[in-house]
Amino acid sequence: MRVDLFDFELPEELIALRPARPRDSARLLHVGADGAIEDRRVADAPALFRRGDLLVFNDTRVIPAALKAVRPSRDPQGPAVRVALNLLAREGADLWRALAKPGKRLKPGDGLFFGEGLFATIESKSADGELLLRFDRAGAALDAAIALIGAPPLPPYIAGKRAPDEADRVDYQTIFADKDGAVAAPTAGLHFTDALLAQLDDAGVERAFVTLHVGAGTFLPVKAEDTAGHVMHAEWREIPAAAAEAINRAKSEGRRVIAVGTTALRSLESAAGEDGRVRAETGDTAIFITPGYRFRVVDGLWTNFHLPRSTLFMLVSAFAGLDRMKAAYAHAIARGYRFYSYGDASLLWRAA
């Protein structure tokens, strides 16, 4: 499909730079299976689900992957270069892939000095500018150093307007985050509070957890003119046996499965057989969902509002229908919904 079919105009003032407080006070756009659009609040969620519905959350934890370093001058008389880096994915006990600015001033063999005595050497640099960094420590010692000096890896549309601060350490993490490894938040889950989860429990709504370590590729633009020319970045995910069993039991009993976030949806769909049964498995997924995809598992999707021409807007268009999503987004823009990572939410039901 042509990528320009997924374009739309978004006023810059609708890009949220801070989350709603409290989290469940955010707005919620409810889009029914028939296309009916309803303006609600996240706190209304218990009224929108049925007893026996199963919510599937992503329990990844965001690491403080935004780092600052100094590259000494190659000229003894020249100034050092200040470098901003975002870790992308771990490649070994002491190895990380990363993006850096100004990337053009870095080359293999350069040394980078971070805070608290941390040091890394650039092992290699790819054609698209990704660096492979080898640090001077490994494993838990490296994790501890990164936790000490790193900052929340806010997406470019926020980080370009303000620096991360202490509030982001809490705001950019779900309350059920458990397994370290993401370099971007599974933002649909940011809306949930302990009180809201308790209300869902009381309403008989069940939940299960999978893990997908969100990569920075989730923010990369689609540069191809056709979706067939786009290659997804792989991300590591795990579907535990308990989650697979809960999901398969719900489906066999005719109960609905709702993915909280596109990461949870992609985790489930990538582990489903032709019969719709979800396998308990661990490994990378690079599933790219566009209109025409046949969903095997997920009946409902709770998600934020996504970038134009992005793989995530393509996914929600595949799930609920392109025309329906364009109408829903036009409605959201006209009524001032807040977009992207810290923005409002939508609850979508799969189009027939």
Stockholm file with secondary structure:
# STOCKHOLM 1.0

chainA/1-352         MRVDLFDFELPEELIALRPARPRDSARLLHVGADGAIEDRRVADAPALFRRGDLLVFNDTRVIPAALKAVRPSRDPQGPAVRVALNLLAREGADLWRALAKPGKRLKPGDGLFFGEGLFATIESKSADGELLLRFDRAGAALDAAIALIGAPPLPPYIAGKRAPDEADRVDYQTIFADKDGAVAAPTAGLHFTDALLAQLDDAGVERAFVTLHVGAGTFLPVKAEDTAGHVMHAEWREIPAAAAEAINRAKSEGRRVIAVGTTALRSLESAAGEDGRVRAETGDTAIFITPGYRFRVVDGLWTNFHLPRSTLFMLVSAFAGLDRMKAAYAHAIARGYRFYSYGDASLLWRAA
#=GR chainA/1-352 SS CBGGGGCCCCCGGGBCSSCCSSGGGSEEEEECTTCCEEEEEGGGGGGGSCTTCEEEEECEEECCCEEEEEECCSSTTSCCEEEEEEEEEEEETTEEEEEEETGGGCCTTCEEECGGGCEEEEEEECTTSCEEEEESSCHHHHHHHHHHHCBCCCCHHHHTTSCCCHHHHHHTSCTTCCEEEESSCCGGGGGCCHHHHHHHHHTTCEEEEEEECCCGGGGCCCCSSBGGGCCCCCEEEEECHHHHHHHHHHHHTTCCEEEESHHHHHHHHHTBCTTSCBCCEEEEECCCCCTTCCCSSCSEEEEECCCTTCHHHHHHHHHHCHHHHHHHHHHHHHTTCCBSTTSCEEEEECCC
#=GC SS_cons         CBGGGGCCCCCGGGBCSSCCSSGGGSEEEEECTTCCEEEEEGGGGGGGSCTTCEEEEECEEECCCEEEEEECCSSTTSCCEEEEEEEEEEEETTEEEEEEETGGGCCTTCEEECGGGCEEEEEEECTTSCEEEEESSCHHHHHHHHHHHCBCCCCHHHHTTSCCCHHHHHHTSCTTCCEEEESSCCGGGGGCCHHHHHHHHHTTCEEEEEEECCCGGGGCCCCSSBGGGCCCCCEEEEECHHHHHHHHHHHHTTCCEEEESHHHHHHHHHTBCTTSCBCCEEEEECCCCCTTCCCSSCSEEEEECCCTTCHHHHHHHHHHCHHHHHHHHHHHHHTTCCBSTTSCEEEEECCC
//
